[in-house]
């Protein structure tokens, strides 16, 4: 099996690659070739004995898209994207990478040949939904995003469904909750503070909280996100029907409840490293997101996430900090 991962140098891309190598396969088949691309060259996975092509590429460059699929990968994980805050601030860049990049890639698939129909796993977002919201948003809720990022992802969901309907590819879209706790340095995602108020205090660093503690959102760990991607790649057309885009499960909590979880797991001193500093842009962007989502359909199809935010924090401590918390 040949697997292509775009955005492979990013946190989720790296973890997905590592797990595929560690488990030595996908959907019961051995992976004998990996193609890894990103705006910077991804690192080849340690311990992998199959063939690897890893190179830097601009996802919005149609020649690069054609190169990515020229050797007909069996499964494509399309992770390459500009994050929410950056897409809102840099309009042209957001549409170029998030929309034109997606269109170029699926067009490259279509033009490769009538006998080529790869599994195509697309990472979408709950930002495709927009107010007014019901108490809990089901999969079939209308797409009325209130940000450029959500609009770009929503258009891509429609493209994925249409190209699958026409038989050009075998698509599935997963609407990720906020991935928390993200390791590494903060990025330009408007949702970045959800991780920051946990990650930084655990590392002994002050964190900025730009929104009210009453803000509510749904979260899952990077490990769960990788699990979502792998599970999605194994779903059949018969299981999905015509509704290809699925809202993923997660832990639904307020920011205040996040902080209380941090206090329970790590203590008062760690939780005291959070400083309140309101940010109008972030408050506006986050205010347009769904508070609660109904992931019943995804759960029925076998997708799984953590049971509590305490579990999310403990996973970060164990997996990323080696079990150690800064004093």
Sine and cosine of phi, psi and omega as CSV:
sin_phi,cos_phi,sin_psi,cos_psi,sin_omega,cos_omega
0.00,0.00,0.64,-0.77,0.03,-1.00
-0.93,-0.35,0.82,-0.57,-0.02,-1.00
-0.89,-0.46,0.76,-0.65,0.11,-0.99
-0.95,-0.30,0.75,-0.67,0.08,-1.00
-0.82,-0.57,0.90,-0.44,0.16,-0.99
-1.00,0.01,0.47,-0.88,-0.08,-1.00
0.93,0.36,0.48,0.88,-0.13,-0.99
-0.95,0.31,-0.28,0.96,0.02,-1.00
-1.00,0.08,-0.20,0.98,0.02,-1.00
-0.97,0.26,0.14,-0.99,-0.09,-1.00
-0.86,0.50,-0.75,0.66,-0.01,-1.00
-0.92,0.39,-0.65,0.76,0.02,-1.00
-0.87,0.50,-0.68,0.73,0.02,-1.00
-0.90,0.44,-0.71,0.70,-0.03,-1.00
-0.92,0.38,-0.58,0.81,0.06,-1.00
-0.90,0.44,-0.73,0.68,0.01,-1.00
-0.86,0.51,-0.72,0.69,-0.01,-1.00
-0.87,0.49,-0.65,0.76,-0.03,-1.00
-0.95,0.32,-0.64,0.77,0.03,-1.00
-0.87,0.49,-0.65,0.76,0.02,-1.00
-0.93,0.36,-0.69,0.72,-0.03,-1.00
-0.89,0.46,-0.65,0.76,-0.03,-1.00
-1.00,0.05,-0.10,1.00,0.11,-0.99
0.82,0.57,0.73,0.69,0.09,-1.00
0.41,-0.91,0.05,-1.00,0.01,-1.00
-0.51,-0.86,0.77,-0.64,0.00,-1.00
0.83,0.56,0.59,0.81,0.04,-1.00
0.98,0.19,0.09,1.00,0.00,-1.00
-0.90,-0.43,0.61,-0.79,0.06,-1.00
-0.94,0.33,0.57,-0.82,0.04,-1.00
-0.98,-0.18,0.94,-0.33,-0.02,-1.00
-0.99,-0.14,-0.09,1.00,0.04,-1.00
-0.50,-0.87,0.69,-0.73,0.08,-1.00
-0.84,-0.55,0.73,-0.68,0.18,-0.98
-0.90,-0.43,0.86,-0.51,-0.09,-1.00
-0.86,-0.51,0.83,-0.55,-0.01,-1.00
-0.73,-0.69,0.45,-0.89,0.10,-0.99
-0.21,-0.98,0.06,-1.00,0.01,-1.00
-0.92,0.39,-0.42,0.91,0.20,-0.98
-0.90,-0.44,0.45,-0.89,-0.07,-1.00
-0.91,0.42,0.84,-0.54,0.05,-1.00
-0.95,0.33,0.43,-0.90,0.07,-1.00
-0.98,0.18,0.64,-0.77,0.09,-1.00
-0.92,0.38,0.65,-0.76,-0.06,-1.00
-0.94,0.35,0.68,-0.74,0.03,-1.00
-0.93,0.37,0.66,-0.75,0.10,-0.99
0.99,0.12,0.01,1.00,-0.02,-1.00
-1.00,0.06,0.78,-0.63,-0.08,-1.00
-0.98,-0.19,-0.10,0.99,0.03,-1.00
-0.99,0.14,-0.11,-0.99,-0.01,-1.00
-0.99,0.15,0.71,-0.70,0.00,-1.00
-0.81,-0.58,0.74,-0.67,0.22,-0.98
-0.88,-0.47,0.90,-0.44,0.01,-1.00
-0.80,-0.60,0.83,-0.56,-0.03,-1.00
-0.42,-0.91,0.38,-0.93,0.05,-1.00
-0.98,0.17,0.67,-0.74,-0.01,-1.00
-0.43,-0.90,0.54,-0.84,0.09,-1.00
-1.00,-0.02,0.93,-0.38,-0.08,-1.00
-0.87,0.49,-0.41,0.91,-0.02,-1.00
-1.00,0.05,-0.02,1.00,0.04,-1.00
-1.00,0.03,0.91,-0.42,-0.10,-0.99
-0.89,0.46,-0.53,0.85,0.05,-1.00
-0.91,0.41,-0.61,0.79,0.04,-1.00
-0.94,0.35,-0.62,0.78,0.04,-1.00
-0.87,0.49,-0.69,0.73,0.02,-1.00
-0.89,0.46,-0.63,0.78,0.03,-1.00
-0.90,0.44,-0.65,0.76,-0.04,-1.00
-0.86,0.51,-0.62,0.79,-0.09,-1.00
-0.97,-0.24,0.06,1.00,-0.09,-1.00
-0.88,0.48,-0.48,0.88,0.01,-1.00
-0.99,-0.13,0.29,0.96,0.16,-0.99
0.83,0.56,0.89,0.46,0.08,-1.00
-0.86,0.50,0.59,-0.81,-0.01,-1.00
-0.97,0.26,-0.57,0.82,0.00,-1.00
-0.75,-0.66,0.74,-0.68,0.05,-1.00
-0.88,-0.47,0.84,-0.53,0.15,-0.99
-0.98,-0.21,0.94,-0.34,-0.04,-1.00
-0.99,-0.14,0.99,-0.15,-0.04,-1.00
-0.96,-0.29,-0.30,0.95,-0.10,-1.00
-0.86,0.51,0.77,-0.64,-0.08,-1.00
-0.21,-0.98,0.42,-0.91,0.21,-0.98
-1.00,-0.07,0.73,-0.69,-0.09,-1.00
-0.96,0.27,0.18,-0.98,-0.22,-0.97
-0.85,0.52,-0.78,0.62,-0.04,-1.00
-0.90,0.44,-0.65,0.76,0.02,-1.00
-0.91,0.40,-0.65,0.76,0.02,-1.00
-0.90,0.43,-0.53,0.85,0.01,-1.00
-0.96,0.28,-0.62,0.79,-0.05,-1.00
-0.99,0.12,-0.50,0.86,-0.05,-1.00
-0.88,-0.48,0.99,0.14,-0.15,-0.99
-0.82,0.57,-0.79,0.61,-0.05,-1.00
-0.88,0.48,-0.71,0.71,-0.04,-1.00
-0.90,0.44,-0.67,0.74,0.01,-1.00
-0.87,0.49,-0.74,0.67,0.00,-1.00
-0.93,0.35,-0.58,0.81,-0.01,-1.00
-0.90,0.44,-0.74,0.67,-0.07,-1.00
-0.98,0.17,-0.76,0.64,-0.13,-0.99
-0.96,0.27,-0.62,0.79,-0.04,-1.00
-0.99,-0.16,-0.83,0.56,-0.02,-1.00
-0.89,0.45,-0.59,0.81,0.05,-1.00
-0.88,0.48,-0.71,0.71,0.03,-1.00
-0.90,0.43,-0.73,0.68,-0.02,-1.00
-0.88,0.47,-0.67,0.74,0.01,-1.00
-0.88,0.48,-0.61,0.79,-0.04,-1.00
-0.94,0.33,-0.72,0.70,-0.02,-1.00
-0.96,0.29,-0.47,0.88,0.12,-0.99
-0.92,0.39,-0.62,0.78,0.06,-1.00
-0.88,0.47,-0.64,0.77,0.07,-1.00
-0.88,0.48,-0.75,0.66,-0.05,-1.00
-0.86,0.50,-0.62,0.79,-0.09,-1.00
-1.00,0.09,-0.10,1.00,-0.03,-1.00
-0.95,0.31,-0.51,0.86,0.03,-1.00
0.39,-0.92,0.50,-0.87,-0.04,-1.00
-0.92,0.39,-0.33,0.94,-0.01,-1.00
-1.00,-0.10,0.18,0.98,-0.04,-1.00
-0.93,-0.38,0.89,-0.46,-0.05,-1.00
-0.62,-0.78,0.97,0.25,-0.09,-1.00
-0.96,0.29,0.38,-0.93,0.21,-0.98
-0.94,0.33,0.76,-0.66,-0.09,-1.00
-0.79,-0.61,0.94,-0.35,-0.03,-1.00
-0.97,-0.25,0.88,-0.47,-0.08,-1.00
-0.94,-0.35,0.71,-0.70,0.05,-1.00
-1.00,-0.07,0.93,-0.36,0.06,-1.00
-0.97,-0.23,-0.37,-0.93,-0.12,-0.99
-0.42,-0.91,0.46,-0.89,0.11,-0.99
-0.93,0.37,-0.12,0.99,0.07,-1.00
-0.92,0.38,-0.14,0.99,0.07,-1.00
-0.93,0.36,-0.33,0.94,0.00,-1.00
-1.00,0.02,0.49,-0.87,0.02,-1.00
-0.60,-0.80,0.35,-0.94,-0.03,-1.00
-0.91,0.41,0.38,-0.92,0.03,1.00
-0.98,0.21,0.65,-0.76,-0.08,-1.00
-0.99,-0.16,0.57,-0.82,0.25,-0.97
-0.96,0.26,0.00,-1.00,0.00,-1.00
-0.86,0.51,-0.66,0.75,0.01,-1.00
-0.65,-0.76,0.73,-0.69,-0.15,-0.99
-1.00,-0.06,0.88,-0.47,0.06,-1.00
-0.99,0.17,0.21,-0.98,-0.01,-1.00
-0.80,0.60,-0.63,0.78,-0.13,-0.99
-1.00,0.04,0.12,0.99,0.05,-1.00
-0.86,0.51,0.59,-0.81,-0.07,-1.00
-0.88,0.48,0.54,-0.84,0.02,-1.00
-1.00,-0.01,0.98,-0.21,0.06,-1.00
-0.74,-0.67,0.91,0.41,-0.08,-1.00
-0.88,0.47,0.48,-0.88,-0.02,-1.00
-0.93,-0.38,0.24,0.97,0.07,-1.00
-0.68,-0.74,0.34,-0.94,0.07,-1.00
-0.89,0.45,-0.63,0.77,0.02,-1.00
-0.86,0.50,-0.75,0.66,0.01,-1.00
-0.89,0.46,-0.61,0.79,0.04,-1.00
-0.90,0.44,-0.71,0.71,0.00,-1.00
-0.88,0.48,-0.70,0.71,0.00,-1.00
-0.92,0.40,-0.61,0.79,0.02,-1.00
-0.89,0.45,-0.69,0.73,0.05,-1.00
-0.88,0.48,-0.67,0.74,0.01,-1.00
-0.89,0.45,-0.60,0.80,0.07,-1.00
-0.86,0.50,-0.68,0.73,0.01,-1.00
-0.91,0.41,-0.65,0.76,0.05,-1.00
-0.89,0.46,-0.70,0.71,0.01,-1.00
-0.85,0.53,-0.71,0.71,-0.01,-1.00
-0.91,0.42,-0.66,0.75,-0.05,-1.00
-0.95,0.32,-0.68,0.73,0.01,-1.00
-0.92,0.40,-0.51,0.86,0.09,-1.00
-0.95,0.30,-0.69,0.73,0.02,-1.00
-0.84,0.54,-0.62,0.79,-0.01,-1.00
-0.98,0.17,-0.10,0.99,0.07,-1.00
1.00,0.08,0.22,0.98,-0.02,-1.00
-0.97,0.24,-0.46,0.89,0.02,-1.00
-0.43,-0.90,0.11,-0.99,0.01,-1.00
-0.91,-0.42,1.00,-0.01,-0.21,-0.98
-0.99,-0.14,0.44,-0.90,0.18,-0.98
-0.50,-0.87,0.72,-0.70,0.02,-1.00
-0.91,-0.41,0.71,-0.70,0.04,-1.00
-0.89,-0.45,0.84,-0.54,0.03,-1.00
-1.00,0.07,0.97,-0.26,-0.06,-1.00
-0.97,0.24,0.63,-0.78,0.24,-0.97
-0.96,0.28,-0.05,-1.00,0.09,-1.00
-0.92,0.38,0.79,-0.62,-0.01,-1.00
-1.00,0.07,0.88,-0.47,-0.17,-0.98
-0.50,-0.87,0.80,-0.60,0.27,0.96
-0.98,-0.20,0.82,-0.58,0.06,-1.00
-0.97,0.25,0.78,-0.63,0.08,-1.00
-0.97,0.23,0.14,-0.99,0.08,-1.00
1.00,0.05,-0.41,-0.91,-0.05,-1.00
-1.00,-0.01,0.41,-0.91,0.05,-1.00
-0.87,0.49,0.58,-0.82,0.12,-0.99
-0.93,-0.36,-0.21,-0.98,-0.09,-1.00
-1.00,-0.04,0.21,0.98,0.05,-1.00
-0.92,0.39,0.68,-0.73,0.05,-1.00
-0.89,0.47,-0.43,0.90,-0.01,-1.00
-1.00,0.08,0.02,1.00,-0.11,-0.99
-0.85,0.53,-0.49,0.87,-0.04,-1.00
-0.91,0.41,-0.44,0.90,0.02,-1.00
-0.85,0.53,-0.64,0.77,0.08,-1.00
-0.98,0.19,-0.65,0.76,-0.09,-1.00
-0.85,0.53,-0.64,0.77,-0.06,-1.00
-0.96,0.29,-0.14,0.99,0.12,-0.99
-0.96,-0.26,-0.78,0.63,-0.10,-0.99
-0.88,0.47,-0.77,0.64,-0.07,-1.00
-0.91,0.42,-0.76,0.65,0.02,-1.00
-0.85,0.52,-0.61,0.79,0.02,-1.00
-0.91,0.42,-0.44,0.90,0.01,-1.00
-1.00,-0.05,0.07,1.00,0.02,-1.00
1.00,0.06,0.28,0.96,-0.07,-1.00
-0.90,-0.44,0.57,-0.82,0.06,-1.00
-0.93,0.37,0.60,-0.80,0.02,-1.00
-0.85,-0.52,0.55,-0.83,0.03,-1.00
-0.99,-0.15,0.76,-0.65,0.11,-0.99
-0.96,-0.28,0.94,-0.34,-0.11,-0.99
-1.00,-0.04,-0.03,1.00,-0.06,-1.00
-0.78,-0.63,0.11,-0.99,0.04,-1.00
-0.94,0.33,0.46,-0.89,0.06,-1.00
-0.93,0.36,-0.18,0.98,0.02,-1.00
-0.99,0.11,-0.16,0.99,0.02,-1.00
-0.88,0.48,0.75,-0.66,-0.05,-1.00
-0.90,-0.43,0.63,-0.78,-0.01,-1.00
-0.40,-0.92,0.18,-0.98,0.00,-1.00
-0.94,-0.35,0.69,-0.72,-0.12,-0.99
-0.76,-0.65,0.47,-0.88,0.17,-0.99
-0.53,-0.85,0.40,-0.91,-0.03,-1.00
-0.98,0.22,0.30,-0.95,0.14,-0.99
-0.83,0.55,-0.58,0.82,0.01,-1.00
-0.89,0.45,-0.65,0.76,0.06,-1.00
-0.92,0.40,-0.64,0.77,0.01,-1.00
-0.86,0.52,-0.69,0.72,0.05,-1.00
-0.89,0.45,-0.66,0.75,0.06,-1.00
-0.87,0.49,-0.65,0.76,0.06,-1.00
-0.85,0.53,-0.74,0.68,-0.05,-1.00
-0.88,0.48,-0.73,0.69,-0.02,-1.00
-0.91,0.41,-0.68,0.73,0.01,-1.00
-0.91,0.42,-0.64,0.77,0.00,-1.00
-0.87,0.49,-0.61,0.79,-0.02,-1.00
-0.90,0.43,-0.33,0.95,-0.01,-1.00
-0.99,-0.12,-0.06,1.00,0.00,-1.00
-0.97,0.24,0.61,-0.79,-0.01,-1.00
-1.00,-0.08,0.27,-0.96,0.06,-1.00
-0.87,0.50,-0.58,0.81,-0.02,-1.00
-0.92,0.40,-0.61,0.79,0.03,-1.00
-0.93,0.38,-0.63,0.77,-0.09,-1.00
-0.99,0.15,-0.55,0.84,-0.12,-0.99
0.91,0.42,-0.59,-0.80,0.00,-1.00
-1.00,-0.06,-0.03,1.00,0.01,-1.00
-0.99,-0.17,1.00,0.00,-0.17,-0.98
-1.00,0.05,-0.33,0.95,-0.09,-1.00
-0.98,-0.22,0.86,-0.50,-0.15,-0.99
-0.89,-0.45,0.67,-0.74,0.09,-1.00
-1.00,0.09,0.84,-0.54,-0.08,-1.00
-0.98,0.19,0.47,-0.89,0.05,-1.00
-0.97,0.25,0.20,-0.98,0.03,-1.00
-0.02,-1.00,-0.11,-0.99,0.00,-1.00
-0.99,-0.16,0.85,-0.53,-0.05,-1.00
-0.99,-0.15,0.90,-0.44,-0.04,-1.00
-0.57,-0.82,0.31,-0.95,0.18,-0.98
-1.00,0.10,0.27,-0.96,0.09,-1.00
-0.86,0.50,-0.64,0.77,0.04,-1.00
-0.86,0.50,-0.63,0.77,0.03,-1.00
-0.94,0.34,-0.55,0.84,0.13,-0.99
-0.85,0.53,-0.73,0.68,-0.06,-1.00
-0.91,0.42,-0.62,0.78,0.04,-1.00
-0.91,0.40,-0.59,0.81,0.09,-1.00
-0.89,0.46,-0.69,0.72,0.03,-1.00
-0.86,0.51,-0.66,0.75,-0.01,-1.00
-0.90,0.43,-0.67,0.74,0.00,-1.00
-0.90,0.43,-0.69,0.73,-0.11,-0.99
-0.98,0.19,-0.64,0.77,-0.18,-0.98
-0.89,-0.46,-0.22,0.97,0.06,-1.00
0.98,-0.22,0.23,-0.97,-0.07,-1.00
-0.90,0.43,-0.63,0.78,-0.06,-1.00
-0.88,0.47,-0.67,0.75,0.03,-1.00
-0.91,0.41,-0.71,0.70,-0.02,-1.00
-0.91,0.42,-0.43,0.90,-0.01,-1.00
-0.96,0.28,-0.11,0.99,-0.01,-1.00
-0.99,0.11,0.16,0.99,0.03,-1.00
-0.99,-0.12,0.81,-0.59,0.00,-1.00
-0.92,-0.39,0.76,-0.64,0.00,-1.00
-0.99,0.15,0.84,-0.55,0.01,-1.00
-0.52,-0.85,1.00,-0.02,-0.10,-1.00
-0.84,0.54,0.63,-0.78,0.04,-1.00
-0.78,-0.63,0.91,-0.41,-0.11,-0.99
-0.87,0.49,-0.67,0.74,-0.02,-1.00
-0.89,0.46,-0.75,0.66,-0.02,-1.00
-0.90,0.43,-0.64,0.77,0.03,-1.00
-0.88,0.47,-0.64,0.77,0.00,-1.00
-0.92,0.38,-0.70,0.71,-0.01,-1.00
-0.90,0.43,-0.77,0.64,-0.03,-1.00
-0.91,0.41,-0.52,0.85,0.02,-1.00
-0.91,0.42,-0.30,0.95,0.04,-1.00
-1.00,-0.06,0.09,1.00,-0.01,-1.00
-0.99,-0.14,0.41,-0.91,0.04,-1.00
-0.92,0.39,0.65,-0.76,0.05,-1.00
-0.99,0.11,-0.68,0.73,-0.03,-1.00
-0.77,-0.63,0.67,-0.74,0.08,-1.00
-0.84,-0.54,0.49,-0.87,0.03,-1.00
-0.98,-0.20,0.96,-0.28,-0.03,-1.00
-0.98,-0.20,0.47,0.88,-0.05,-1.00
-0.84,0.54,-0.69,0.72,-0.05,-1.00
-0.91,0.42,-0.67,0.74,0.02,-1.00
-0.89,0.45,-0.67,0.74,0.02,-1.00
-0.89,0.45,-0.64,0.77,0.03,-1.00
-0.90,0.44,-0.47,0.88,0.03,-1.00
-1.00,0.05,0.03,1.00,0.13,-0.99
0.97,-0.23,0.10,1.00,0.04,-1.00
-0.97,0.24,0.64,-0.77,-0.06,-1.00
-0.73,-0.68,0.53,-0.85,0.06,-1.00
-0.65,-0.76,-0.06,-1.00,0.00,-1.00
-0.93,0.38,0.30,-0.95,-0.01,-1.00
-1.00,-0.10,-0.37,0.93,-0.05,-1.00
-0.48,-0.88,0.33,-0.95,0.04,-1.00
-0.95,0.31,-0.46,0.89,0.13,-0.99
-0.84,0.54,-0.67,0.74,0.03,-1.00
-0.88,0.47,-0.63,0.78,0.01,-1.00
-0.89,0.46,-0.70,0.71,0.00,-1.00
-0.91,0.41,-0.69,0.73,-0.02,-1.00
-0.90,0.43,-0.60,0.80,0.04,-1.00
-0.88,0.47,-0.68,0.74,0.02,-1.00
-0.89,0.45,-0.69,0.72,0.00,-1.00
-0.88,0.47,-0.70,0.71,-0.05,-1.00
-0.95,0.31,-0.71,0.71,-0.14,-0.99
-0.99,0.12,-0.57,0.82,-0.13,-0.99
-0.94,-0.33,-0.41,0.91,-0.07,-1.00
-0.93,-0.37,0.08,1.00,0.01,-1.00
0.89,0.45,0.42,0.91,0.01,-1.00
0.99,0.12,0.08,1.00,-0.08,-1.00
-0.96,-0.26,0.65,-0.76,0.07,-1.00
-0.88,-0.48,0.70,-0.72,0.02,-1.00
-0.91,0.42,0.69,-0.73,-0.01,-1.00
-0.94,0.33,0.00,0.00,0.00,0.00
